[in-house]
Amino acid sequence: MRRFFLGSLSAALGLGLLVSTPQTAAAQRKAPPGGAYKKVSTLVPLPDFLPGLGTLYVDPSTLPAGPFLAYDREGKLVSSIYMIPLKDINAQKAFAGLKSGQGERVDHVDVVFNAGHPGVAEPHYHIILWYASPAKAAALK
């Protein structure tokens, strides 16, 4: 059941990206994305660049789910990350209408468990919609 839920959630998030507005998408392709987005490292004690993810930005009003927009060292958008608390997955909570604004084509999706970190201390899943190839994602060091 949990696998079905995570698969459905990933598919819904990917579909949401395909119907985003072009103006917002263009503004978010390069860091900083502007608008209500803030660099995560200015909100919680995390480094500016997280190996394996990049430089993260989030609209604080969307926490804890996000999306967190991730950029490579050149400031190019490489992924959107949703952080879904394990307690909400276990409670079968729906996450309909998650904000997205990227018009990028999703290359692949990773679903990764995280025991907690500054900003989202409770156990959760990172659902990562990658716009970069697996090789480029792996090179984010």
N, CA, C and O atoms as a GROMACS GRO file, in nm:
protein
  564
    1MET      N    1   0.082  -0.119   0.000
    1MET     CA    2   0.000   0.000   0.000
    1MET      C    3   0.087   0.127   0.000
    1MET      O    4   0.058   0.223  -0.072
    2ARG      N    5   0.193   0.125   0.082
    2ARG     CA    6   0.282   0.241   0.088
    2ARG      C    7   0.350   0.264  -0.046
    2ARG      O    8   0.365   0.378  -0.089
    3ARG      N    9   0.391   0.156  -0.114
    3ARG     CA   10   0.456   0.169  -0.245
    3ARG      C   11   0.360   0.231  -0.346
    3ARG      O   12   0.400   0.316  -0.425
    4PHE      N   13   0.233   0.188  -0.343
    4PHE     CA   14   0.133   0.246  -0.433
    4PHE      C   15   0.116   0.394  -0.405
    4PHE      O   16   0.108   0.475  -0.497
    5PHE      N   17   0.109   0.430  -0.276
    5PHE     CA   18   0.092   0.570  -0.238
    5PHE      C   19   0.208   0.654  -0.288
    5PHE      O   20   0.187   0.759  -0.348
    6LEU      N   21   0.332   0.608  -0.264
    6LEU     CA   22   0.449   0.684  -0.307
    6LEU      C   23   0.455   0.694  -0.459
    6LEU      O   24   0.490   0.800  -0.512
    7GLY      N   25   0.421   0.587  -0.529
    7GLY     CA   26   0.419   0.592  -0.675
    7GLY      C   27   0.315   0.688  -0.727
    7GLY      O   28   0.341   0.764  -0.820
    8SER      N   29   0.197   0.687  -0.667
    8SER     CA   30   0.090   0.778  -0.707
    8SER      C   31   0.128   0.922  -0.679
    8SER      O   32   0.104   1.011  -0.761
    9LEU      N   33   0.188   0.946  -0.563
    9LEU     CA   34   0.230   1.080  -0.527
    9LEU      C   35   0.336   1.131  -0.624
    9LEU      O   36   0.328   1.246  -0.667
   10SER      N   37   0.432   1.049  -0.658
   10SER     CA   38   0.536   1.088  -0.753
   10SER      C   39   0.477   1.120  -0.890
   10SER      O   40   0.516   1.219  -0.952
   11ALA      N   41   0.385   1.039  -0.935
   11ALA     CA   42   0.321   1.063  -1.065
   11ALA      C   43   0.242   1.193  -1.064
   11ALA      O   44   0.247   1.270  -1.160
   12ALA      N   45   0.169   1.218  -0.957
   12ALA     CA   46   0.089   1.341  -0.947
   12ALA      C   47   0.178   1.464  -0.946
   12ALA      O   48   0.146   1.565  -1.009
   13LEU      N   49   0.290   1.457  -0.875
   13LEU     CA   50   0.382   1.570  -0.871
   13LEU      C   51   0.442   1.596  -1.009
   13LEU      O   52   0.451   1.710  -1.053
   14GLY      N   53   0.482   1.490  -1.077
   14GLY     CA   54   0.537   1.504  -1.212
   14GLY      C   55   0.437   1.564  -1.309
   14GLY      O   56   0.472   1.648  -1.391
   15LEU      N   57   0.312   1.521  -1.300
   15LEU     CA   58   0.207   1.575  -1.386
   15LEU      C   59   0.184   1.723  -1.358
   15LEU      O   60   0.162   1.802  -1.450
   16GLY      N   61   0.190   1.760  -1.231
   16GLY     CA   62   0.172   1.900  -1.194
   16GLY      C   63   0.277   1.989  -1.258
   16GLY      O   64   0.250   2.105  -1.290
   17LEU      N   65   0.396   1.935  -1.275
   17LEU     CA   66   0.503   2.013  -1.337
   17LEU      C   67   0.475   2.042  -1.484
   17LEU      O   68   0.520   2.144  -1.536
   18LEU      N   69   0.403   1.955  -1.549
   18LEU     CA   70   0.377   1.973  -1.691
   18LEU      C   71   0.275   2.082  -1.720
   18LEU      O   72   0.270   2.134  -1.831
   19VAL      N   73   0.194   2.119  -1.621
   19VAL     CA   74   0.090   2.220  -1.643
   19VAL      C   75   0.121   2.350  -1.572
   19VAL      O   76   0.029   2.427  -1.542
   20SER      N   77   0.247   2.376  -1.543
   20SER     CA   78   0.284   2.498  -1.472
   20SER      C   79   0.287   2.616  -1.568
   20SER      O   80   0.288   2.599  -1.690
   21THR      N   81   0.288   2.738  -1.512
   21THR     CA   82   0.287   2.858  -1.594
   21THR      C   83   0.425   2.887  -1.648
   21THR      O   84   0.523   2.876  -1.575
   22PRO      N   85   0.437   2.924  -1.776
   22PRO     CA   86   0.567   2.948  -1.838
   22PRO      C   87   0.646   3.060  -1.772
   22PRO      O   88   0.768   3.049  -1.759
   23GLN      N   89   0.580   3.170  -1.728
   23GLN     CA   90   0.652   3.281  -1.667
   23GLN      C   91   0.721   3.238  -1.539
   23GLN      O   92   0.838   3.270  -1.516
   24THR      N   93   0.650   3.165  -1.455
   24THR     CA   94   0.709   3.118  -1.331
   24THR      C   95   0.823   3.022  -1.361
   24THR      O   96   0.927   3.027  -1.296
   25ALA      N   97   0.803   2.935  -1.457
   25ALA     CA   98   0.906   2.838  -1.492
   25ALA      C   99   1.034   2.907  -1.536
   25ALA      O  100   1.143   2.869  -1.494
   26ALA      N  101   1.023   3.008  -1.620
   26ALA     CA  102   1.141   3.079  -1.668
   26ALA      C  103   1.214   3.146  -1.554
   26ALA      O  104   1.338   3.146  -1.552
   27ALA      N  105   1.143   3.205  -1.459
   27ALA     CA  106   1.205   3.273  -1.346
   27ALA      C  107   1.276   3.177  -1.253
   27ALA      O  108   1.368   3.216  -1.182
   28GLN      N  109   1.235   3.051  -1.252
   28GLN     CA  110   1.292   2.954  -1.159
   28GLN      C  111   1.404   2.871  -1.220
   28GLN      O  112   1.465   2.790  -1.149
   29ARG      N  113   1.434   2.888  -1.345
   29ARG     CA  114   1.538   2.806  -1.408
   29ARG      C  115   1.677   2.842  -1.359
   29ARG      O  116   1.768   2.758  -1.365
   30LYS      N  117   1.696   2.963  -1.309
   30LYS     CA  118   1.826   3.007  -1.257
   30LYS      C  119   1.808   3.056  -1.114
   30LYS      O  120   1.706   3.115  -1.080
   31ALA      N  121   1.910   3.029  -1.031
   31ALA     CA  122   1.907   3.074  -0.892
   31ALA      C  123   1.950   3.220  -0.885
   31ALA      O  124   2.035   3.263  -0.964
   32PRO      N  125   1.893   3.297  -0.795
   32PRO     CA  126   1.784   3.262  -0.703
   32PRO      C  127   1.649   3.273  -0.775
   32PRO      O  128   1.635   3.353  -0.867
   33PRO      N  129   1.550   3.192  -0.733
   33PRO     CA  130   1.422   3.190  -0.803
   33PRO      C  131   1.334   3.312  -0.780
   33PRO      O  132   1.241   3.335  -0.857
   34GLY      N  133   1.360   3.390  -0.678
   34GLY     CA  134   1.282   3.511  -0.652
   34GLY      C  135   1.148   3.481  -0.587
   34GLY      O  136   1.124   3.370  -0.539
   35GLY      N  137   1.062   3.581  -0.587
   35GLY     CA  138   0.931   3.565  -0.524
   35GLY      C  139   0.946   3.539  -0.375
   35GLY      O  140   1.030   3.599  -0.309
   36ALA      N  141   0.864   3.448  -0.324
   36ALA     CA  142   0.865   3.415  -0.181
   36ALA      C  143   0.975   3.314  -0.145
   36ALA      O  144   0.992   3.282  -0.028
   37TYR      N  145   1.049   3.265  -0.244
   37TYR     CA  146   1.152   3.164  -0.218
   37TYR      C  147   1.269   3.224  -0.142
   37TYR      O  148   1.317   3.333  -0.175
   38LYS      N  149   1.315   3.152  -0.041
   38LYS     CA  150   1.430   3.190   0.040
   38LYS      C  151   1.534   3.078   0.035
   38LYS      O  152   1.498   2.960   0.025
   39LYS      N  153   1.662   3.115   0.041
   39LYS     CA  154   1.767   3.015   0.046
   39LYS      C  155   1.753   2.940   0.179
   39LYS      O  156   1.748   3.003   0.285
   40VAL      N  157   1.746   2.808   0.173
   40VAL     CA  158   1.725   2.726   0.292
   40VAL      C  159   1.832   2.752   0.397
   40VAL      O  160   1.802   2.752   0.516
   41SER      N  161   1.956   2.773   0.354
   41SER     CA  162   2.065   2.795   0.450
   41SER      C  163   2.049   2.924   0.530
   41SER      O  164   2.116   2.941   0.631
   42THR      N  165   1.961   3.015   0.486
   42THR     CA  166   1.933   3.136   0.564
   42THR      C  167   1.819   3.113   0.663
   42THR      O  168   1.795   3.196   0.751
   43LEU      N  169   1.749   3.001   0.650
   43LEU     CA  170   1.635   2.970   0.737
   43LEU      C  171   1.670   2.871   0.846
   43LEU      O  172   1.618   2.881   0.957
   44VAL      N  173   1.758   2.776   0.817
   44VAL     CA  174   1.798   2.671   0.912
   44VAL      C  175   1.949   2.649   0.901
   44VAL      O  176   2.010   2.684   0.800
   45PRO      N  177   2.010   2.590   1.004
   45PRO     CA  178   2.155   2.568   1.000
   45PRO      C  179   2.196   2.454   0.907
   45PRO      O  180   2.223   2.342   0.952
   46LEU      N  181   2.200   2.483   0.780
   46LEU     CA  182   2.246   2.389   0.677
   46LEU      C  183   2.346   2.462   0.588
   46LEU      O  184   2.340   2.585   0.579
   47PRO      N  185   2.437   2.391   0.523
   47PRO     CA  186   2.530   2.459   0.432
   47PRO      C  187   2.458   2.515   0.310
   47PRO      O  188   2.348   2.471   0.276
   48ASP      N  189   2.522   2.612   0.244
   48ASP     CA  190   2.463   2.670   0.122
   48ASP      C  191   2.445   2.565   0.013
   48ASP      O  192   2.345   2.567  -0.058
   49PHE      N  193   2.541   2.473   0.001
   49PHE     CA  194   2.535   2.368  -0.102
   49PHE      C  195   2.537   2.233  -0.032
   49PHE      O  196   2.630   2.202   0.041
   50LEU      N  197   2.435   2.154  -0.056
   50LEU     CA  198   2.425   2.020   0.002
   50LEU      C  199   2.471   1.916  -0.100
   50LEU      O  200   2.408   1.901  -0.204
   51PRO      N  201   2.581   1.846  -0.071
   51PRO     CA  202   2.627   1.743  -0.165
   51PRO      C  203   2.516   1.644  -0.197
   51PRO      O  204   2.448   1.594  -0.107
   52GLY      N  205   2.498   1.616  -0.324
   52GLY     CA  206   2.395   1.524  -0.369
   52GLY      C  207   2.263   1.592  -0.401
   52GLY      O  208   2.178   1.533  -0.467
   53LEU      N  209   2.244   1.716  -0.354
   53LEU     CA  210   2.118   1.788  -0.381
   53LEU      C  211   2.142   1.922  -0.448
   53LEU      O  212   2.075   1.954  -0.546
   54GLY      N  213   2.237   2.002  -0.398
   54GLY     CA  214   2.263   2.134  -0.453
   54GLY      C  215   2.226   2.243  -0.355
   54GLY      O  216   2.215   2.219  -0.235
   55THR      N  217   2.208   2.364  -0.407
   55THR     CA  218   2.166   2.478  -0.327
   55THR      C  219   2.014   2.481  -0.328
   55THR      O  220   1.951   2.483  -0.434
   56LEU      N  221   1.955   2.481  -0.208
   56LEU     CA  222   1.809   2.470  -0.196
   56LEU      C  223   1.743   2.603  -0.164
   56LEU      O  224   1.796   2.685  -0.088
   57TYR      N  225   1.626   2.623  -0.225
   57TYR     CA  226   1.539   2.738  -0.198
   57TYR      C  227   1.400   2.684  -0.169
   57TYR      O  228   1.360   2.582  -0.226
   58VAL      N  229   1.326   2.751  -0.081
   58VAL     CA  230   1.189   2.710  -0.049
   58VAL      C  231   1.105   2.833  -0.016
   58VAL      O  232   1.157   2.932   0.036
   59ASP      N  233   0.978   2.826  -0.045
   59ASP     CA  234   0.881   2.925   0.002
   59ASP      C  235   0.841   2.877   0.141
   59ASP      O  236   0.776   2.773   0.153
   60PRO      N  237   0.876   2.949   0.248
   60PRO     CA  238   0.848   2.902   0.383
   60PRO      C  239   0.701   2.869   0.410
   60PRO      O  240   0.672   2.788   0.498
   61SER      N  241   0.610   2.928   0.338
   61SER     CA  242   0.467   2.900   0.360
   61SER      C  243   0.428   2.760   0.314
   61SER      O  244   0.319   2.713   0.347
   62THR      N  245   0.514   2.692   0.238
   62THR     CA  246   0.482   2.558   0.188
   62THR      C  247   0.542   2.446   0.271
   62THR      O  248   0.527   2.328   0.238
   63LEU      N  249   0.611   2.482   0.380
   63LEU     CA  250   0.676   2.380   0.464
   63LEU      C  251   0.574   2.293   0.536
   63LEU      O  252   0.467   2.344   0.568
   64PRO      N  253   0.602   2.165   0.565
   64PRO     CA  254   0.729   2.100   0.538
   64PRO      C  255   0.739   2.039   0.398
   64PRO      O  256   0.848   2.000   0.357
   65ALA      N  257   0.628   2.030   0.324
   65ALA     CA  258   0.629   1.956   0.197
   65ALA      C  259   0.713   2.024   0.089
   65ALA      O  260   0.784   1.956   0.016
   66GLY      N  261   0.706   2.154   0.078
   66GLY     CA  262   0.777   2.224  -0.027
   66GLY      C  263   0.688   2.250  -0.148
   66GLY      O  264   0.566   2.250  -0.135
   67PRO      N  265   0.746   2.272  -0.262
   67PRO     CA  266   0.871   2.220  -0.313
   67PRO      C  267   0.994   2.300  -0.270
   67PRO      O  268   0.989   2.422  -0.253
   68PHE      N  269   1.104   2.228  -0.254
   68PHE     CA  270   1.236   2.286  -0.239
   68PHE      C  271   1.296   2.283  -0.378
   68PHE      O  272   1.302   2.176  -0.441
   69LEU      N  273   1.341   2.396  -0.428
   69LEU     CA  274   1.404   2.401  -0.560
   69LEU      C  275   1.554   2.386  -0.541
   69LEU      O  276   1.614   2.456  -0.459
   70ALA      N  277   1.615   2.295  -0.616
   70ALA     CA  278   1.758   2.266  -0.602
   70ALA      C  279   1.833   2.310  -0.728
   70ALA      O  280   1.790   2.285  -0.840
   71TYR      N  281   1.948   2.376  -0.705
   71TYR     CA  282   2.029   2.430  -0.814
   71TYR      C  283   2.171   2.377  -0.805
   71TYR      O  284   2.224   2.355  -0.696
   72ASP      N  285   2.232   2.357  -0.922
   72ASP     CA  286   2.372   2.312  -0.924
   72ASP      C  287   2.464   2.431  -0.895
   72ASP      O  288   2.416   2.541  -0.868
   73ARG      N  289   2.594   2.409  -0.899
   73ARG     CA  290   2.690   2.514  -0.864
   73ARG      C  291   2.689   2.631  -0.963
   73ARG      O  292   2.737   2.740  -0.931
   74GLU      N  293   2.636   2.610  -1.082
   74GLU     CA  294   2.625   2.716  -1.181
   74GLU      C  295   2.492   2.791  -1.171
   74GLU      O  296   2.466   2.884  -1.247
   75GLY      N  297   2.407   2.750  -1.076
   75GLY     CA  298   2.279   2.816  -1.056
   75GLY      C  299   2.168   2.765  -1.145
   75GLY      O  300   2.065   2.831  -1.159
   76LYS      N  301   2.185   2.649  -1.207
   76LYS     CA  302   2.083   2.591  -1.294
   76LYS      C  303   1.993   2.498  -1.213
   76LYS      O  304   2.041   2.417  -1.133
   77LEU      N  305   1.862   2.509  -1.234
   77LEU     CA  306   1.765   2.423  -1.166
   77LEU      C  307   1.788   2.277  -1.206
   77LEU      O  308   1.788   2.244  -1.324
   78VAL      N  309   1.807   2.191  -1.106
   78VAL     CA  310   1.830   2.049  -1.134
   78VAL      C  311   1.720   1.959  -1.078
   78VAL      O  312   1.701   1.848  -1.127
   79SER      N  313   1.646   2.006  -0.976
   79SER     CA  314   1.540   1.923  -0.920
   79SER      C  315   1.443   2.004  -0.834
   79SER      O  316   1.471   2.117  -0.795
   80SER      N  317   1.331   1.942  -0.808
   80SER     CA  318   1.235   1.990  -0.707
   80SER      C  319   1.224   1.876  -0.606
   80SER      O  320   1.215   1.759  -0.643
   81ILE      N  321   1.224   1.913  -0.479
   81ILE     CA  322   1.221   1.813  -0.372
   81ILE      C  323   1.100   1.839  -0.284
   81ILE      O  324   1.076   1.952  -0.241
   82TYR      N  325   1.026   1.734  -0.259
   82TYR     CA  326   0.913   1.740  -0.166
   82TYR      C  327   0.952   1.656  -0.046
   82TYR      O  328   1.001   1.544  -0.060
   83MET      N  329   0.930   1.710   0.074
   83MET     CA  330   0.966   1.640   0.198
   83MET      C  331   0.836   1.604   0.269
   83MET      O  332   0.771   1.689   0.330
   84ILE      N  333   0.801   1.476   0.262
   84ILE     CA  334   0.673   1.429   0.313
   84ILE      C  335   0.694   1.350   0.442
   84ILE      O  336   0.757   1.244   0.440
   85PRO      N  337   0.642   1.401   0.556
   85PRO     CA  338   0.662   1.333   0.683
   85PRO      C  339   0.608   1.190   0.682
   85PRO      O  340   0.500   1.164   0.629
   86LEU      N  341   0.684   1.098   0.740
   86LEU     CA  342   0.646   0.958   0.748
   86LEU      C  343   0.511   0.941   0.818
   86LEU      O  344   0.430   0.857   0.778
   87LYS      N  345   0.487   1.021   0.922
   87LYS     CA  346   0.359   1.010   0.995
   87LYS      C  347   0.241   1.042   0.902
   87LYS      O  348   0.134   0.983   0.917
   88ASP      N  349   0.260   1.133   0.806
   88ASP     CA  350   0.153   1.166   0.712
   88ASP      C  351   0.132   1.055   0.610
   88ASP      O  352   0.019   1.030   0.568
   89ILE      N  353   0.239   0.989   0.570
   89ILE     CA  354   0.227   0.875   0.478
   89ILE      C  355   0.153   0.762   0.550
   89ILE      O  356   0.061   0.702   0.494
   90ASN      N  357   0.195   0.733   0.673
   90ASN     CA  358   0.130   0.626   0.750
   90ASN      C  359  -0.017   0.656   0.776
   90ASN      O  360  -0.099   0.564   0.783
   91ALA      N  361  -0.052   0.784   0.789
   91ALA     CA  362  -0.191   0.823   0.811
   91ALA      C  363  -0.267   0.833   0.678
   91ALA      O  364  -0.384   0.869   0.677
   92GLN      N  365  -0.200   0.801   0.567
   92GLN     CA  366  -0.258   0.805   0.433
   92GLN      C  367  -0.312   0.944   0.398
   92GLN      O  368  -0.414   0.957   0.331
   93LYS      N  369  -0.242   1.046   0.446
   93LYS     CA  370  -0.279   1.185   0.418
   93LYS      C  371  -0.258   1.215   0.270
   93LYS      O  372  -0.157   1.175   0.210
   94ALA      N  373  -0.351   1.286   0.212
   94ALA     CA  374  -0.339   1.327   0.072
   94ALA      C  375  -0.255   1.454   0.063
   94ALA      O  376  -0.261   1.539   0.151
   95PHE      N  377  -0.180   1.467  -0.043
   95PHE     CA  378  -0.102   1.587  -0.069
   95PHE      C  379  -0.139   1.642  -0.206
   95PHE      O  380  -0.054   1.656  -0.294
   96ALA      N  381  -0.266   1.674  -0.223
   96ALA     CA  382  -0.316   1.729  -0.349
   96ALA      C  383  -0.282   1.878  -0.356
   96ALA      O  384  -0.278   1.946  -0.253
   97GLY      N  385  -0.258   1.926  -0.473
   97GLY     CA  386  -0.237   2.069  -0.494
   97GLY      C  387  -0.104   2.123  -0.445
   97GLY      O  388  -0.093   2.242  -0.417
   98LEU      N  389  -0.002   2.037  -0.434
   98LEU     CA  390   0.129   2.088  -0.396
   98LEU      C  391   0.174   2.188  -0.502
   98LEU      O  392   0.158   2.165  -0.622
   99LYS      N  393   0.231   2.298  -0.456
   99LYS     CA  394   0.276   2.400  -0.550
   99LYS      C  395   0.392   2.349  -0.634
   99LYS      O  396   0.478   2.276  -0.585
  100SER      N  397   0.392   2.388  -0.757
  100SER     CA  398   0.506   2.367  -0.844
  100SER      C  399   0.502   2.478  -0.946
  100SER      O  400   0.396   2.534  -0.973
  101GLY      N  401   0.612   2.509  -1.003
  101GLY     CA  402   0.614   2.615  -1.101
  101GLY      C  403   0.711   2.586  -1.212
  101GLY      O  404   0.720   2.663  -1.308
  102GLN      N  405   0.782   2.479  -1.201
  102GLN     CA  406   0.882   2.445  -1.299
  102GLN      C  407   0.817   2.389  -1.425
  102GLN      O  408   0.724   2.309  -1.418
  103GLY      N  409   0.866   2.430  -1.537
  103GLY     CA  410   0.817   2.376  -1.663
  103GLY      C  411   0.917   2.280  -1.723
  103GLY      O  412   0.908   2.245  -1.841
  104GLU      N  413   1.010   2.236  -1.642
  104GLU     CA  414   1.114   2.146  -1.691
  104GLU      C  415   1.059   2.005  -1.709
  104GLU      O  416   0.965   1.965  -1.641
  105ARG      N  417   1.118   1.932  -1.798
  105ARG     CA  418   1.082   1.792  -1.819
  105ARG      C  419   1.151   1.708  -1.714
  105ARG      O  420   1.272   1.718  -1.694
  106VAL      N  421   1.074   1.625  -1.646
  106VAL     CA  422   1.129   1.538  -1.543
  106VAL      C  423   1.204   1.423  -1.609
  106VAL      O  424   1.148   1.351  -1.692
  107ASP      N  425   1.331   1.407  -1.572
  107ASP     CA  426   1.416   1.301  -1.625
  107ASP      C  427   1.394   1.171  -1.548
  107ASP      O  428   1.380   1.064  -1.607
  108HIS      N  429   1.393   1.181  -1.414
  108HIS     CA  430   1.370   1.065  -1.329
  108HIS      C  431   1.329   1.111  -1.190
  108HIS      O  432   1.342   1.229  -1.157
  109VAL      N  433   1.278   1.020  -1.109
  109VAL     CA  434   1.229   1.049  -0.974
  109VAL      C  435   1.297   0.957  -0.875
  109VAL      O  436   1.307   0.836  -0.898
  110ASP      N  437   1.344   1.015  -0.764
  110ASP     CA  438   1.400   0.936  -0.654
  110ASP      C  439   1.310   0.955  -0.532
  110ASP      O  440   1.262   1.066  -0.507
  111VAL      N  441   1.288   0.849  -0.458
  111VAL     CA  442   1.216   0.855  -0.330
  111VAL      C  443   1.314   0.802  -0.226
  111VAL      O  444   1.352   0.685  -0.230
  112VAL      N  445   1.354   0.890  -0.132
  112VAL     CA  446   1.461   0.858  -0.039
  112VAL      C  447   1.415   0.886   0.104
  112VAL      O  448   1.364   0.994   0.133
  113PHE      N  449   1.432   0.788   0.194
  113PHE     CA  450   1.398   0.808   0.334
  113PHE      C  451   1.504   0.895   0.400
  113PHE      O  452   1.623   0.883   0.372
  114ASN      N  453   1.458   0.985   0.490
  114ASN     CA  454   1.549   1.068   0.569
  114ASN      C  455   1.501   1.066   0.713
  114ASN      O  456   1.383   1.090   0.739
  115ALA      N  457   1.590   1.039   0.807
  115ALA     CA  458   1.553   1.029   0.948
  115ALA      C  459   1.527   1.165   1.012
  115ALA      O  460   1.477   1.171   1.124
  116GLY      N  461   1.559   1.273   0.944
  116GLY     CA  462   1.536   1.408   0.994
  116GLY      C  463   1.662   1.492   0.985
  116GLY      O  464   1.773   1.439   0.989
  117HIS      N  465   1.644   1.622   0.972
  117HIS     CA  466   1.756   1.716   0.960
  117HIS      C  467   1.704   1.854   0.999
  117HIS      O  468   1.583   1.870   1.014
  118PRO      N  469   1.791   1.953   1.015
  118PRO     CA  470   1.742   2.087   1.048
  118PRO      C  471   1.638   2.135   0.946
  118PRO      O  472   1.659   2.124   0.825
  119GLY      N  473   1.530   2.185   0.994
  119GLY     CA  474   1.421   2.232   0.908
  119GLY      C  475   1.307   2.134   0.899
  119GLY      O  476   1.191   2.174   0.901
  120VAL      N  477   1.337   2.006   0.889
  120VAL     CA  478   1.236   1.899   0.889
  120VAL      C  479   1.294   1.789   0.979
  120VAL      O  480   1.354   1.693   0.931
  121ALA      N  481   1.274   1.806   1.110
  121ALA     CA  482   1.341   1.719   1.208
  121ALA      C  483   1.281   1.579   1.217
  121ALA      O  484   1.351   1.485   1.254
  122GLU      N  485   1.154   1.564   1.184
  122GLU     CA  486   1.092   1.433   1.196
  122GLU      C  487   1.124   1.345   1.075
  122GLU      O  488   1.157   1.398   0.968
  123PRO      N  489   1.116   1.213   1.089
  123PRO     CA  490   1.141   1.123   0.976
  123PRO      C  491   1.047   1.155   0.859
  123PRO      O  492   0.928   1.181   0.878
  124HIS      N  493   1.103   1.152   0.738
  124HIS     CA  494   1.024   1.188   0.620
  124HIS      C  495   1.088   1.126   0.496
  124HIS      O  496   1.198   1.072   0.500
  125TYR      N  497   1.016   1.136   0.386
  125TYR     CA  498   1.068   1.095   0.256
  125TYR      C  499   1.098   1.218   0.172
  125TYR      O  500   1.021   1.314   0.171
  126HIS      N  501   1.211   1.215   0.103
  126HIS     CA  502   1.240   1.314   0.000
  126HIS      C  503   1.190   1.255  -0.131
  126HIS      O  504   1.233   1.147  -0.172
  127ILE      N  505   1.100   1.323  -0.196
  127ILE     CA  506   1.057   1.284  -0.330
  127ILE      C  507   1.122   1.386  -0.423
  127ILE      O  508   1.085   1.503  -0.425
  128ILE      N  509   1.219   1.338  -0.500
  128ILE     CA  510   1.302   1.427  -0.581
  128ILE      C  511   1.266   1.410  -0.728
  128ILE      O  512   1.283   1.302  -0.785
  129LEU      N  513   1.217   1.516  -0.787
  129LEU     CA  514   1.188   1.518  -0.931
  129LEU      C  515   1.310   1.578  -0.999
  129LEU      O  516   1.332   1.700  -0.994
  130TRP      N  517   1.388   1.495  -1.063
  130TRP     CA  518   1.513   1.538  -1.126
  130TRP      C  519   1.487   1.586  -1.268
  130TRP      O  520   1.420   1.518  -1.347
  131TYR      N  521   1.542   1.704  -1.300
  131TYR     CA  522   1.540   1.757  -1.437
  131TYR      C  523   1.673   1.728  -1.505
  131TYR      O  524   1.688   1.750  -1.625
  132ALA      N  525   1.769   1.678  -1.429
  132ALA     CA  526   1.901   1.643  -1.480
  132ALA      C  527   1.912   1.491  -1.491
  132ALA      O  528   1.838   1.417  -1.427
  133SER      N  529   2.005   1.447  -1.572
  133SER     CA  530   2.029   1.304  -1.590
  133SER      C  531   2.081   1.242  -1.460
  133SER      O  532   2.130   1.314  -1.373
  134PRO      N  533   2.070   1.109  -1.446
  134PRO     CA  534   2.126   1.044  -1.328
  134PRO      C  535   2.276   1.074  -1.311
  134PRO      O  536   2.323   1.090  -1.198
  135ALA      N  537   2.350   1.083  -1.420
  135ALA     CA  538   2.493   1.113  -1.412
  135ALA      C  539   2.517   1.253  -1.357
  135ALA      O  540   2.603   1.272  -1.272
  136LYS      N  541   2.441   1.350  -1.405
  136LYS     CA  542   2.457   1.488  -1.356
  136LYS      C  543   2.412   1.497  -1.211
  136LYS      O  544   2.476   1.567  -1.132
  137ALA      N  545   2.305   1.427  -1.174
  137ALA     CA  546   2.258   1.426  -1.036
  137ALA      C  547   2.366   1.367  -0.945
  137ALA      O  548   2.390   1.419  -0.836
  138ALA      N  549   2.430   1.261  -0.988
  138ALA     CA  550   2.534   1.196  -0.909
  138ALA      C  551   2.658   1.285  -0.895
  138ALA      O  552   2.734   1.270  -0.800
  139ALA      N  553   2.678   1.376  -0.989
  139ALA     CA  554   2.795   1.464  -0.987
  139ALA      C  555   2.777   1.584  -0.894
  139ALA      O  556   2.870   1.663  -0.878
  140LEU      N  557   2.663   1.601  -0.834
  140LEU     CA  558   2.640   1.714  -0.743
  140LEU      C  559   2.714   1.690  -0.612
  140LEU      O  560   2.656   1.643  -0.514
  141LYS      N  561   2.841   1.720  -0.611
  141LYS     CA  562   2.925   1.695  -0.494
  141LYS      C  563   2.965   1.824  -0.428
  141LYS      O  564   3.036   1.823  -0.327
   0.00000   0.00000   0.00000
